[in-house]
Amino acid sequence: MSWACTNCGHEANDKESPQCLACGEFRMAIRVVFSGATGETMAMQITTQLGNASLRRIAGDEVQYASSPQCEIVKDETAGCWLLRHANSATNPTFLNGKLVDEATKITTRSVLTIGLEKMPLTITLEY
């Protein structure tokens, strides 16, 4: 199934691609899905704070390294993307794809969120 671009109306866009083939416009993912060590997933469609309690089901034993809150997933409709923000009150740093999150950072499919460089890896999938 394809999708129609809201910018130019082109209708033959690949359902897995966020970018219009005709004009290059990007569409925003409707949902962010996290998967972790337990094999469980967690999906969100609105701006959401993530922390020790909310991540316990998907992160397994390494959830102990997460604060409450650890970070926030932000639906930025103005920018047309999902962002990750580190919670300043968190004890341990938040990383995305091996890079310290010290400002709002764009999330992409197959991104990996970790606490520090390697603890509690969560794989991110964007659903369109």
PyMOL commands that set and color helices and strands:
alter all, ss='L'
color gray80, all
select helices_A, chain A and resi 52-65
alter helices_A, ss='H'
color red, helices_A
select strands_A, chain A and resi 31-35+41-44+48-50+71-76+81-86+94-96+99-100+105-106+112-115+119-127
alter strands_A, ss='S'
color yellow, strands_A
deselect
rebuild
show_as cartoon
